[in-house]
Amino acid sequence: MDLLASVLLIVGAYLLGSVPSAYYLASLLRGIDIRKYGSGNIGISNFSVHAGKRWAVILILSDIFIKGMAPVVIASDKVLGLGLHVEVAAGFASIFGHNWSVWLRFSGGRGMATVLGVLAALHYPLVIAYGLVAGIGWILTRGRDSAVLWAIAALTLPLWAVAFQYVPIKQIALPKGVELVAFCIGFLMVTAAKRLTSNRSTAGGGQTTSRRRLIWNRLVFDRDIDSRQDWVYRSPQT
């Protein structure tokens, strides 16, 4: 019974994460296909630029609490008690669904908000550490390029997970085991894979770039071209 419940929950988490809220909302509010604008992904950042920041707040909250947190809480001892490994798998499935939505031919967002909900439900000190790294970077750089900051935050997340295994403070120390460390490493790999397989081609903005530069731009800056301005504000006409 637990095996069946675990499988159904993980599949359900993927399908829930796959719901392209930003795509549907952009179509409803602006009559546009958000995948043809800016970075081409259906995440919060691209949506806020081309469909409106006010509605982006609702999307952030739904990604955190519904897509990210809900599957993990359902798997936890608070509801079904399926074990930490199922909690981790359900959270990972939701992020994977958000990034590669089955409803949009496996295009999607970046999972930055969804992972906040997953981490908060799994072990809240991790979400504090994850957000703190990006937040400090934002302050020091005055928010010039958030993609770099989130990349650094994702890169340090496995290190935090390992460190919290050995923290003597009971409220901070992770449950012993490899599940949460594996989740953080998996999220880092998913983030890199998603950035490398960008939703849009390099054409646009009148710019071209070498393959090496393209890989660098995608991994570090999460875009295809050097100019952030040209990338963020691209439209079907450019």
C-alpha positions in Angstrom: 0.0 0.0 0.0 2.8 2.4 0.9 4.6 1.6 -2.4 1.4 2.4 -4.4 0.8 5.6 -2.4 4.4 6.7 -3.0 4.3 6.1 -6.7 0.9 7.9 -7.1 2.2 10.8 -5.0 5.4 11.2 -7.0 3.5 11.0 -10.3 0.9 13.4 -9.0 3.7 15.8 -7.8 5.1 15.8 -11.3 1.8 16.5 -12.9 1.0 19.2 -10.4 4.4 20.8 -11.0 3.8 20.6 -14.7 0.7 22.8 -14.6 1.9 25.9 -16.6 0.3 28.6 -14.5 2.3 31.4 -16.0 1.6 30.3 -19.6 -2.1 30.2 -19.0 -2.2 33.4 -17.1 -0.2 35.3 -19.6 -2.5 34.0 -22.4 -5.5 35.1 -20.4 -4.3 38.5 -19.3 -2.2 39.6 -22.3 -3.2 37.2 -25.1 0.4 36.2 -25.6 2.4 33.0 -25.7 5.0 33.7 -23.0 7.3 31.2 -24.6 7.9 33.6 -27.5 9.0 36.5 -25.3 12.2 37.2 -23.4 14.0 34.1 -22.3 11.1 31.9 -23.5 10.6 30.1 -20.2 7.4 30.2 -18.3 8.9 31.2 -15.0 8.1 34.1 -12.7 10.9 36.4 -14.0 9.9 36.2 -17.6 6.2 36.5 -16.7 6.7 39.6 -14.6 8.4 41.4 -17.4 5.9 40.6 -20.2 2.6 40.0 -18.3 2.8 42.0 -15.1 4.5 42.1 -11.8 1.3 42.2 -9.7 0.1 38.8 -11.0 3.6 37.4 -10.6 3.2 37.6 -6.8 0.3 35.1 -7.0 2.4 32.8 -9.2 5.3 32.9 -6.7 3.0 32.0 -3.8 1.4 29.1 -5.8 4.7 27.8 -6.9 6.1 27.9 -3.3 3.1 26.6 -1.4 1.1 24.4 -3.9 3.8 23.1 -6.2 6.7 23.0 -3.8 5.5 22.5 -0.3 2.2 20.6 -0.7 3.6 17.3 -2.2 6.3 17.1 0.5 3.9 17.8 3.4 1.5 15.1 2.0 4.4 12.6 2.0 5.6 13.6 5.5 4.6 12.2 8.9 2.1 15.0 9.2 -0.2 13.3 6.6 0.8 10.0 4.9 4.1 9.3 6.7 5.8 7.7 3.6 9.3 8.6 4.7 11.9 11.2 4.0 13.0 9.5 0.7 9.4 9.8 -0.7 9.3 13.5 0.5 12.5 14.2 -1.4 11.3 12.3 -4.5 7.9 14.1 -4.5 9.6 17.5 -4.2 12.1 16.7 -6.9 9.3 15.5 -9.2 7.4 18.7 -8.7 10.5 20.8 -9.7 11.1 18.5 -12.6 7.5 19.0 -13.8 7.7 22.7 -13.5 10.9 22.8 -15.5 9.8 20.3 -18.2 6.0 20.5 -18.3 4.3 17.5 -20.0 1.5 20.0 -21.0 3.9 22.2 -23.0 6.0 19.6 -24.8 8.5 19.7 -22.0 9.3 23.4 -21.9 8.9 25.2 -18.6 10.4 27.5 -16.0 13.5 27.2 -13.8 11.9 26.0 -10.5 13.5 28.8 -8.4 10.3 29.4 -6.5 9.2 25.8 -6.4 12.4 24.7 -4.7 11.8 27.3 -1.9 8.6 25.5 -1.0 10.3 22.1 -1.2 13.2 23.1 1.0 10.9 24.8 3.5 9.0 21.6 3.9 12.0 19.3 4.0 14.3 21.3 6.3 13.7 25.1 6.7 17.3 26.1 7.6 18.2 25.0 4.0 15.8 27.5 2.5 17.1 30.2 4.8 20.7 29.4 3.7 19.7 29.2 0.0 17.9 32.5 0.1 20.6 34.2 2.2 23.3 33.5 -0.3 21.2 35.0 -3.1 20.0 37.9 -0.9 23.5 38.9 0.2 24.6 38.8 -3.4 21.6 40.9 -4.5 22.6 43.6 -1.9 26.3 43.6 -2.9 25.6 43.8 -6.6 22.4 45.9 -6.4 20.5 43.2 -8.2 22.4 43.7 -11.5 22.0 40.1 -12.6 19.9 37.8 -10.4 20.6 34.7 -12.6 24.2 34.7 -11.4 23.1 35.0 -7.8 20.7 32.1 -8.0 23.4 30.0 -9.7 25.7 30.7 -6.8 23.0 29.8 -4.3 22.3 26.5 -6.1 26.0 25.8 -6.2 26.4 26.2 -2.5 23.2 24.4 -1.5 24.8 20.9 -1.4 27.6 22.4 0.8 25.0 23.7 3.2 23.3 20.3 3.2 26.6 18.6 4.1 27.4 21.2 6.8 24.0 20.9 8.4 24.6 17.1 8.9 27.3 18.0 11.4 25.8 21.1 13.1 25.4 20.3 16.9 22.3 22.5 17.2 19.3 20.2 17.2 17.0 22.8 15.5 19.4 23.1 12.6 21.0 19.7 12.1 19.6 17.6 9.3 18.1 14.2 9.8 21.0 11.7 9.3 21.0 10.2 5.9 21.9 11.0 2.3 18.4 12.0 1.1 18.5 15.8 1.6 22.1 16.0 0.4 21.2 14.0 -2.7 18.2 16.3 -3.3 20.5 19.4 -3.2 22.9 17.8 -5.6 20.0 16.8 -7.9 18.6 20.3 -7.9 22.0 21.7 -8.8 22.2 19.3 -11.8 18.6 20.1 -12.8 19.4 23.8 -12.7 22.5 23.3 -14.9 20.6 21.1 -17.3 17.7 23.5 -17.6 20.0 26.4 -18.3 22.0 24.5 -20.9 18.8 23.5 -22.7 17.4 26.9 -23.1 13.8 27.3 -24.4 14.7 29.7 -27.1 17.3 29.7 -29.9 20.3 32.0 -30.1 18.7 34.1 -32.9 17.5 37.5 -31.8 18.7 40.9 -30.8 21.1 41.0 -33.8 23.7 39.2 -31.8 25.6 36.0 -32.5 28.0 34.1 -30.2 30.4 31.2 -30.3 29.4 27.8 -28.9 31.8 28.2 -26.0 30.4 31.6 -25.2 26.9 30.3 -25.5 27.5 27.6 -22.9 29.1 30.1 -20.5 26.2 32.6 -20.9 23.6 29.9 -20.3 25.3 28.4 -17.3 26.3 31.6 -15.6 23.8 34.2 -16.8 20.9 32.0 -17.9 20.7 33.6 -21.4 22.1 33.0 -24.9 23.5 36.5 -25.6 25.7 38.9 -23.8 23.1 41.7 -23.5 20.7 41.1 -20.7 18.5 44.0 -21.9 18.1 42.6 -25.4 17.5 39.1 -24.0 14.9 40.0 -21.4 12.9 42.2 -23.7 12.9 40.0 -26.8 9.6 39.6 -28.6 8.5 37.5 -31.6 9.5 40.4 -33.8 13.1 40.4 -32.7 
